[in-house]
Amino acid sequence: MAYQFVDPFDHYNSAALLYEYVSGSCPISSSYVRNAAIAGFPNQGIYVPANNAVRKNLKSNQGTLITFLTYGAVSLPSSGWAPICAWLDAGTYQCYLGVSATGQIGILNAPGGSLPGTVLAASAPGLIAPAPTTAPNHGIEVQITFGASGSVKVWLDGAVVIALTAGLNTINSANAYANQVQLGWPFAGVGLYCDYLRVWDSSGSYQNAPVGYDVRKLTKLPSGAGALTQWTPNGLSANWQNASQNPPNPSDYNSSNGTLYDAYGMPVAGFAGIPSMTVAKSYVEKDDSNTRSIQIGVRSGSSNGLGAAVTLGSSYVFIDTCISTDPATGAVPTAAAADAFQHLKYENV
């Protein structure tokens, strides 16, 4: 498994709930979406204005990252380049994905965060149209290897626009890796829209390589009781109702004081193909002085698939885990099996 991070922007209403660094005001709204909403499923995106940014700490240091994001240009820069997405090592900008005044997509190195920096590789011009747009209208996938002799490859809307290019200096720190991803730029740029951001690395057996085609996100919230309802509902009467509050409401929650499971049924989306990944997320905290940990994942039939245990703190945080195989079969899930997964929580005291 090579999962690092995903954000469909559908399950919360303030960037500060999920991102460790937020510069300026970056609103989240159902207006900023690439695809029309499907009845019964939330659908939101983020607007990152010029001179604003959101930054996420990844799970680990990684020498190669595969990043997909939806993108809409508020405008093109009047000259030179403007950042879209950057990769950092503990606050040091390694390099960034940018858009040019002529509508190119490129990868640039910006020592000290000084823009525009050095163009490492660029597409043909005219790929990104100037405004007006008020939502993402492109899907961009980037594979980047960090190092003094690194490499990049870029897809736009499922087509390669920068072929694999090697021998590039893709770092500014002393380390040949990145551990943060950022949308926008806190002191420059032209603004952007995004409704899906995901980051994989190149390790493990799953989610470790570019998809190479355009994708869309779909977020499910609980719609009924699951097979296991062992936690205590507080606020609303049913466990699944507390778990489906969007954005999360700390007054409506489920609690556990032991090695107990809680599962929630999810709406059926009618998947036509196997999803590129299935990620479970929960918004959790502990409310006593004991050491508490939790595992989240999915239930498939009568089988449970859980991620690694996460030790809880005394403030609410989002935690997540990527489920790469069907726990009922041990194989990559079929479309129908993935669609039938229940969200699962287990307090691992």
N, C-alpha and C positions, 0 to 999 in steps of 0.2 A: 504494500500500500504506500502510495506516494502523495497522499492528500495533505495539503497545507492549509487552504482557506477557501471558503466560498461565501459570497454575499449576494442574494437575490434582491435585497432591500425590501422584502415583502413583509417581514415579521416584526418590525419595530418602526418608530417614528422619529428618532433622534440619533444622529451619527455617533454621538458621544456614548451611547449604550454599547457600541460594538468596537469602535476604533479608539486606539490609545492616544492618537493625536488628531485633533480637528482644528484647522485654521479657518477662522471666519465662520460664516453661516452657509451651511450646505444642506438645504432642505430636501426632505424625502416626500414624494407625492405620487399618487396614481396617475398624474399628468405626464410623468417623465418615463414612459414605457415604450418599448420597441414594438411589442405585439399587443393586440387587443386582449382584454381580460377574458378569461374563460369563467363562466358562471360557477360560483362556489370556490374559486381559488383566488387568493390575494395577488395583487399585481402592482408593484411600485418601483420607482427608480429614484435616483439622486441627481440633483443639479449642483455642480461644483463651479461657482463663479470664478472669474479671473481673480488671481491673487489669493485663492483659497485652496485647501487641500484636506484630504483625509488619509491617514496612514495607519496600517495594520501591522503588528508584529506577527511574523510567521512562527510556526511551531519549532523550527530548527534552522541552523545555518545550512545553506544548500548551494552547491557549485553550479547546478543547472536548475532553472525554473521554467515551467510551461504555464503561461498566463493567458487566459481568455477574458476579454471584456467586450461588452457592447459599448458603442461610442457614437455620440452625436456632437458635432462642432457647433458651439454657439456662434462662432465666426472663425475665419482663418486669420492668422497674424498678418499685420500690414507688411511685414518683411521678416525674413529669417524663419525661425522655428518657434513653436510653442509646445510645452509638455502636455502629454495626455496621461501617461502612467510612468512611474519611476520605481526603480529597485534600489534599496539602500542596505548598507551594513551599519547597523546601530547609529543611524542618523547621518552617515556619510553617503552621499549620492554616488552610486556606482555608474549607472547610466539610465537613460530614459527613452521611452517611446514618444515621438513627437509628430506634429503635423506642420507642414511648411505653408508659406504664403501662396504657393502654387498647387496646393492640395496633395503633396507627397506625404507618405508615411515613412518615417525613418527611425533609426536607433542612433542616439547621440550620447557622447561622454561629456559630462559637465563638471570639471574639477571644481570643488568647493561650492557646487550648486550654482556656479556662474553660467548664465545663459547667453547665447544658445549652446555653446560648447562645440565639440568636434563631431561632424557627421561621420558615423562609422559605416552605415549602409543605408540606402534610400531607395524607395520605389520610383516608378515613373510618376510624373506630375498628373494632376487632374483626377486623382482617385477619390479625394474627399471634396465634396462640393461646399461652397460657402453657405452661410446661413441664408434664409431663415430655416431653422429647425428648433423644435422645443422638446425633442426626445431623441434617444439613440436611434440611429438608422443604419449602423454598420456593426459587424462582429469582427473583432481582431484577435488573432491568436499569435503569441510570440514564444518562441523557444530561444532561450539565451543561456549560454555558458559563460561564467564569469572567470576572468583571468587576464593576465598581461597578453595572452594569446588566446582570447576567447572566440566565441562564434555566436551568430544570430540567424534566425529564419523567421519570416513573418507571413501570415495568411490574412487576407482581407476578404470577408464574406465567403470564405471557403476556398479562395484561390491564392496560390503562392504569389506574393508581390515582392518579396525579397528572398531570393534563393539562399540556401545555406552558405553563409560567408564566414570564413575562419580567419585566424590570425589577427583578431581585433583586440584592442585594449579596452575591455569592458569593466574595468575597476578603477577606483580612486583611493580605496583604503589599502591596507597591507594584506587584506584577505581576499582570496579568490572565491568569494561567496556573497550571497545576500541573505538577509533575514527580515526584511520589511518590504511591503509593497505600498505604493501611494498613488492615489488619483489626484490629478491637478498639481499645483505648485503654489506654495504659500506666499511667494513674492513676485510672481509673474504669471503669464499665461493669457488665455482668451476665454476660458470657461468651457465646460463640457457637460453632457448628459450621459448617464450610465444606468442600466438596470440589471446588470449581471457581471460579477467579477469572481473569477475562480483561479486558484494557483495550485499547481501540482509540482512535484519535483521528479527526478529521474530514477529514484530508488524503487525497490519493491517490485511486485509482480503486476500491479494494477494501477491505473491512473498515473502512469509514469512516462507517457509519451504524448506528443501532440495528437489531437483528434483529427485535425486536418480538414475539417468541414465546419460549416456554421452551425450553431446550436442555439437553443432558447432555454430559459429556466421555467420551472413550475414548482410552486411552493404549496404544500399541503398543510392544513391545520386540522386538528382532531375534529371528527364529526359524529363520534359515537363511542360507546364503551368498547374497550378491547377485551381480550381473553383473560387478562389479569387486572384486577382492580383492588389492590391491597393497600394503597396509600389512602390517607384520610383527606376527604375534600374539605376545604375551608373557604367560605365565601359563597360560591355557587354550590348547588346541591350535588352535581355529578363531577367526577374526576375529569372527564373529557371536556366539560364546559370550562373548568378552571384553566386547563391546559390550552384551550383554543382562544384565549383572550389576546387580541391583537390591536394595539401593542400590549405587551405583558402588563398585567395589573397586580401589583404586590398584595392587594387586598383579596384577590381570588387565587388560591394556590392549593396545591396538594402537599401533604407532609408525611414523613416517614420517620420512624424511630426503631429501625431494625432492618434485617436483611429481607426487604420486601420488594415486590415487583409492581409496576403500574404500566398498563398498556392502553393505547387509544386507537380506535378504528379511524381510518383515513378515507376521504372521498375517492372514488374511482375516477381516474383521468382518461381511461381508455387508450393507454399507450399503444402506438403503432409499432414502436421499435424499442429495443433495450436502452434504458437511460445510460448516458455516459458515466453517471455516478449517482449514488443514493446517499444523502447526508442527513443524519439526525441531529437536531439542535434542541437544547433546553436552556431555560433561564432559571438559574438556581442560586441558592445561598444556604448557609446553615444558620440556626438561630439559638445555638447553645454553645457551651465552652468545650464540648467533646470534639474529638477528631472525627470528621465525617468525610466520606468519599462516595462518589456516585459513578455508575456506568450507564451510558445510554446507547441505544441502537435500535434494532427492529426485531419483531416477532414474525415468523413465517410459519404458518400452520401451527404446530405445537413446538417449534424450535426457536430458541433465542439466539440472537447474534448481537453481542455487546462489544463496545470499544473498551479501551484501557480505562482504568479507574482514575478519576480526577478528584483530588483533595479539595474540599470546599472551603471558602473563606466566609467572612461575615457580611459581605456585600454581594448583591446580585451581579452575576456575570452570565454571558452566553457561553455555553460549552458545546462542542460538536464532535462528531465522529463520522467517518466515511465507511459505509458497509459495502465491501467490494464483491462479496459472494452471498448467495442465498443460504442462510443458516440451515435450511431444511435439506439442502442437497450438497453444499460445499462447492458448488459450481457457480459460474456467472449466472445471475437470475434471468429467467425469461421475462419478457415484457409483462405478462400477466402476473407473474410472481412478484415482481417489483411493485406493480400497481396495487397489490394486495397486502404489502407490508404494513404492519402496525407499528406505531412509535412505541418504544419500550424504555422504561427507566428502572434502575435497580440500585437501591441503596446498599453499598458495599462497605459496611461499617468497619 
